[in-house]
Every structure is written in C-alpha cells, then in structure tokens.
Amino acid sequence: MSYANKDLKIDKEFESWIPPLTKEEFEQLQENCCNDGIREPICIWNDLIIDGHNRFKISKDNGWLDFDTIDYTERFQDRHDVLTWILLNQAGRRNLNNYDKGLLALKLQELLKIKGKENMSKAGEGSPILGKVDSEKTAAETFNVSKGTLNKVKQVEEKGTVEQKKELKTGTTTVNKVYNDIKQAEKRKEIEKLKTIKTPIITGLYDVIYIDPPWKYDFSQSSNREIENNYPTMSLEELKEINIPAAKNSVMLMWATAPKLIEAIELLKYWGFNYKTNMVWDKETIGMGYWCRGQHEILLIGTKGEAKPPEPENRFSSVFREKKTKHSKKPNKYYNMIEKMFLGKTLLEMFARQKINNNWNVWGNQAEGIVENEFKNK
C-alpha cells in the first residue's frame, strides 16, 4: 500500500545532477499527480532521494500525497555508484536537448575517469585491467552525442556567460551557435591584444622581401567568416604607409588573393617594384567566393633597380599544389623555394607569424619571439 514517507532527505549534490524541469513541465507533472496520484515510486539510497525530487515536492506541497519508494541502499556501495546511476537514469529522458545531454555526458566521463583510476590503484602498477573503457567515447555514446559536441559543451561550460547558458537551457539557441560566438570573441580579444604590440623597427636593407599583407575586405558572406575574426587587417592606404626596407637592387614576393589582385599590383608599384610575373598556390580545397569559389592564391614577383632573375637551375614551376591548413598559413615549401632562387641574398619576411629558420629575418607582431628580435643584415 502506498504511503508518504516524510522522513526522506534531499541531497543537494544528487538533486543538482538531474536536469530541472521547465516551469511548464513541472506544472503538468503536478496536475497529473494531483489528479491521478503519484504513480512512479521515489528512489532512495540511505533515506536520501536519488530520483523523484519533483514528485516528493509535489507530495509535500499538496498535503503529503501517497507515494511508493524503491530502496537502493543494498545495491550501491558508495556515492560514486549512486551518481553514476543517476546519470544513466537520465539517458532515456526525451525532454533533454543536446546541451543537457552534453552536461550529463561530461559528468559521466569524469566519473568513469575516477573509477578507472581507482581500478588501476586496486590492480597495482603494471597489472592488466579488465573492462578498461574510453571514458569520453562511452559517455558520448551513452547520451547519444558526438565527441565534437561533447567538447563544445565543455568549452561552453568553461567560457560561456550566464546568459548564454540560460538560453541553451531554454532551447532558444544551440550549442554550435554559442561555441562559435565564444571562439569569435576569443579571436577578437587576441586581435585587439596584437594591435597593442609595438612592432620592432627594422635596421638594414634587404635583397629579398617576402610579404603576406593582411588585406582588408569590403564584404563577407557571414560575420563568422570575416577576415577580422582571424587577424588584424589593413586597408590599401594603411599598407602604403609602411616603409619597406628594400635594397637598391631587390626583389619582392607578395601574396594576393584573386579579389585583391589589382590592389596588390598597385601596392607593389607604390613601394617601388615593377611587376614581373607570378606563381600560383593551388590549395586543393575549394573555398568561398561571389563569382567563383576560390581554390588558389597568387604570389606576385616584382623587382627594384637591377635585380636579376634566379639562375636557370633555380627556377621553379609557377604552380605548386598543397592542401591548405589553418587560416592564411602559406606552405613552408615557399621558404625553401625562395632560398634556392636567391642564394646568398638577405631575406626578410614581413607580417611573419613564425621564424622558419636562421636564413630569414622577420618582422611582425603575431609570432612568438618576433617582437624581441633585432633586425640586422647578414
């Protein structure tokens, strides 16, 4: 026979591991319980409620409606076992969105890690452990979310705002949207920091200038694809203000995308170089574009004074194919190519993000160590 056990206790940790009902869901449950009685038993462990907190509250608030209990005291050895059961008991709930599932999966992953360490300790160092599991994979599969979603939920929990998490709980936004917003905010913060870094003064003049200008684009198909989300950009007029430390007889190799080709040739000429030819990098991956989907970038070659072309044996094909990697990063192949094309010449990379080797001097504010470099001719 059903009865109301008024002595049951609520454990705050156990309760917090169960996603709360929405206001509407709670009101519907309360109406059902008042009309039809509390039909599902409340689960307990050592007189602590482990499932049925809402039903217990409804019973209490409505004059102690009768309910049954199921006692798991003999089944679970410790709180770890109880918490694991609570999580697994939520896996079949139909009202969970991806954010809820991700949160539960992260908790299950941590429990599995703890259990794994305990098993290792009991087994002894070097002993084989039966039933060892991939905690991330098991947790993701249990709650039917991908590892990618699980990682995004983790990032949201660590870096998301209270408002963003509230919107995820209510289903007014998605995990992907909040994750992308967080990443964009981080990039913008990094960019603002880069803008405050004082770029070092270059001393000396160079025979070869290799440059990848941070072109500013006038349009973007969506805000998360804006170039400014990846690095600080400059207009053509701002780029013209840069002093180029080129020797009297020198060569410039300048990267340009197809939409910026006219501006690039104009900039090349403004800096005192005559356009000679170009090379093409085939990225092997189709990108975005308004007239056509871009798959290549252009490396313009211009000369100043009486700079001579490479020796015949050091002339390369104008087309190089290599799959692109992260945004704006050019293949390392071009550094080796330029070194062979201009043997014995002084080399400077401008707007550099790394110092590829000691054959190069670098200028820029985006790579570790570059700001501290002293720029001197060989």
N, C-alpha and C positions, 0 to 999 in steps of 0.2 A: 504493500500500500504506500502511496506517495505521502511524503511529509516534507516540511520545510525545516532544514537544519540551520538554525540561526547562529550556530557556533562556528560556521566556516569562516576562514580568514582569507583576505586578499593579499597576495604577494605582489608588490609593485613591479618587480622585475618580470615575473611571469605575465602580468597583465600587459606590460609595455611591449612584449614580444608578439602580441596579437594585434594586427591592424584594426583600428577602431571602425565601427560602423558610421556611416554618414547619418546626419540627423533624420533624414527620411527613412533610412533602413532601420534605425532604432525605433522610430515611431511605429513602423509597420510591425516589427517584432513584438513590441509592447501590446499593440492591438490584438495580434494573434494569440499571445499568451493570456491576455485577459478574457478573450472570447472562448478559446479552446483549451486553456490550461497550458502549463509548461510540459511539453511532450518529450523533449530531449533531456536526458539526465545531465547533471552538472558533474564534471570530472574533477576529482580531488586527489591530492597526494599529501599525506600527513596533515589533513584538515586544511590544506591550502588549495584554493581553486586553481586548476590548471587549464580549464576550458569551461566557459559558461558564465563569465563575469557579467555580461549584459543580462542574462536570464536571472542571475542572483539579484542584481539591482532591481529588476522589474518586480521580482517576487517581494523584495523588501519594501519597495515604494508603493506596492498595492496590497498591503496588509498581510504579507507573507503568503503568497500563493504557493501551493504544494509543488514539490519537485522531487525527483529521484536523484540519487548520486551513484557514480561508479568510482570505487576506491582503487587507485593505482599504487598504493603505498608499498605493497609487496612486489610490484613489478619493476619499479625504478629504484636503483641503488642510491643515486645522488641527484643533485640539481642539474648536472650536466645531462643526464638521461632525460630528465623532465623537459629541459629546454629543447633538446633535440626532438622529443615527441611533439612539443607544442608547434615547432616549425613544420614538421612533417604533417601535422594535423591540418595546417593551413593550406597545404599544396593543392588540395582539391577544391578550394573555395572559388566560386565563379565570379565573385564581385571584385577580384583583385586585378588591378591594372599592372602594366609592366614595371612601374616604379615600385609598387607594393611587393611584387614578386622578386624584384631585384634586391630590395632591402632584406627580405626574408632569406634569399639565397646567400647574401653576404654574411648574415648571421650564422647560417648553416655551415658555410665554408670555414668560418672561424672555429666553430665547434668541432668540425672534422679535423682541423689542424691540431687543436688541443688534444683531441682523442688520439690522434696519430702520434703526438709527442709522448703521451702517457704510455701508449703501447710500446714505443721504442724504448722508453725507460724501463718498462717491465721486462721486455725481451732481452735487454742488455745490448751493449755496443757490439755491432758486428753480427748480431743474430738476425736470421730472416724473419720477416713479419708477414704472417698470412693476412689476407684481406686488406692490404695497403691500398688506399684509394687516392685518386686525383681529386683533391678537395674542391677545386674550382669547377672541374668538369661535372662532378657528382652534384654539387649544389645547383649549377646552372640547369642540368637535366632534370633535377627534382622539381624545379619550379618553371620548367619549360621556357627558359630564356637563354639567349646565346651568350657566349663568353664576352662578346663585344658589348652587349647590353649591360652585362654584369659590371664590366669595367667602367662604363659610362655612369652607371648608378653610383658606383664608388666615388668617382670624381665629383658627381653632384653632391653627395653627402659631405665630402671634404671641403668643397669650394663654393657650393651653391648658397644663395641667400635664403632667408626665411620665407620670403615671398615666393621665390621660385619653387621651393619645396611644397609650400601650401598649394600652389597651382597644380603641381604634379599629383598631390593627394586628391584634389577635387577633379582631376582629369581635364582641366582647362588648357593644359599644354602637354607636351610629350618629352620623354627622356632625351631623344635626339635633339630637340629644339633647345632645351636648357643646356645640354652638354655643349652644343655648338656655340651658344651665347657665351658660356664660360670661357671656352677656348679663344673666341674672338676678343673677349675682354682682356684675357691674358696677353694676347699678341699686341693689342693696342697699348697696354701698360708697358710692355717691353720696348715697343717703338718709341713711346714718349721718353723712356729712360735713355734710349740710344740717342735721341735728339739732344740730350743734355751733355753727352760725352764730347769733350773737346777733341777734334781731330788734329793729330800732330802735324807740325809743319815739315814739309819735305825739304831736305837740303840736297843740292846737286841736281844735275840734269841727266836724263836717261835716254838711251838709244831706242828702247822699245817700250811703248806704253800699252798695256793690256787693260781694257776698261769695260765694265758692265754697268752702264748708267742706270740709276733707279728711275726709269721713266714713269711719269705721272700720266695716267689715262683719264680721258674725259668721261668715260662711261663704264658701267659694269652691269652684267645681267642680274646680279643679286648682291646684296650687301656683304654676304659671307664670302664672295669671290673677289671683292675689291682688293687691288694690289696693296693698298694701305693697310690691309689686315695682316700683311706678311712682312713689310719693311717700310721705312720712311721713303716717300717718293719725292721727286723734284721736277719742277716744270722745266721747259726748254730754256727759259730766261734764267732760272736759277742755276742750271747746269753751265750756262755760258759764263757765269761769274767765277767759276773755278779756274784757278791758274794751273796750267798743265806744265810740269817740269820736263819739257822735251828738249833734247839736244838739237843743235843746229841741223844736223842730218839724222832724222829719226823716223820711226815707223809707229803708227797707231793701229791697233786691232780693237775694234769697237763692236760690242754686241748690240743687236737691234732686233725687235720683233717686226713682222711684216707691217702692222699698222703704223709703226714709228719709223719706217724706212726714210721717208722724206726729211723728218726732223733730224734723224741720225746723220744723214749726209750734210745737212745744213750745219749741224754742230761740229762735225768733222772739219768742214771748211772754216768755220768760225775760229776753231782752235789752231788753224794754220796748216792743215793737212789736205793734200789733194787725193781724192778718191781714186783708187787703182782697180780694185776687184773685190770679190767677197768669197767667203766659204759658207757652207750650209751644214747645220747640225740637224739631222733627221732624228727626232725624239722617239720614233717608233710607237708613239702613243698619241691618239687624236685628242686634241683639247677643245676649247670653246672658240667661238667666233661668230661674227654677224654675217659676213659674206661667205666665209668658208671656215671649217673647223681646223684651226692651226695645228700643224704637226712639226714645224721646223722653226729654227731661229737663224738669223743671219749674222755672220762675223765680217764686218766691213774692214778693209785694209786700205789705209791711206799713208802717204809719205810726206815728209817735210824736208826741204833742202835737196840734197843729192843722195838720199838714202838709196841703197842698191837692193835689188831683189835677192832672195836666197840662191845659193849655188844649185845647179840643176839636180844634184843628188839629194838635196834637202828640200825639194818641193813636193808637197803632198797633194792628194786628191782634194778637190774642193768640197766633196761630200763625205761626211762622217756619220755613221749610224750607231747610236747607243741609246737605250731606253732611259728616259728621264727619271730622276729620283725626286728629291724634295724640291719645293718651290724655288725656281730661279737658279738652282745649282747647276753649273756647267760641268761637262765631263773633264776629269783630270787629264784626259788624253791631250787636250789642247795645250796644257802647260808643257808637256814633253815635246809636242809638235813645234811650238814656238821656240823652245830652247834649241832645237836642231836647226830650225830655219834661220836663226840669228845667232850662230855660235860666237861666243866671245863678247857679245853685246851686253850692256847693262839693262836689266829688266825690272820694270815696275808694274805692279798690278794696283789699279785704283778701284775703290769701293770693294776691297777684298773682304772676304769672310774667313779666310784662313791663310796661313803662310805655308805653301805647298812644300817648299824646300829652300835651302840656303842660296839657291841661284836667283831667288826673287827677293826684291824688297816690296813691301806692301803699304798701302795707305787706306784708311777707312776706320769705322767705329763699331764694326759688328763682329769682329773675331777676337778671341781671347789672345792677349799678348800684343795685339797690333798697336794699341794705343800707346804702349810703353816703348815701342821700337824707335830707334833713332835711324833716320833715313839718310844714308850716305852712299855715294857712288863707290863702286869697287875700285 
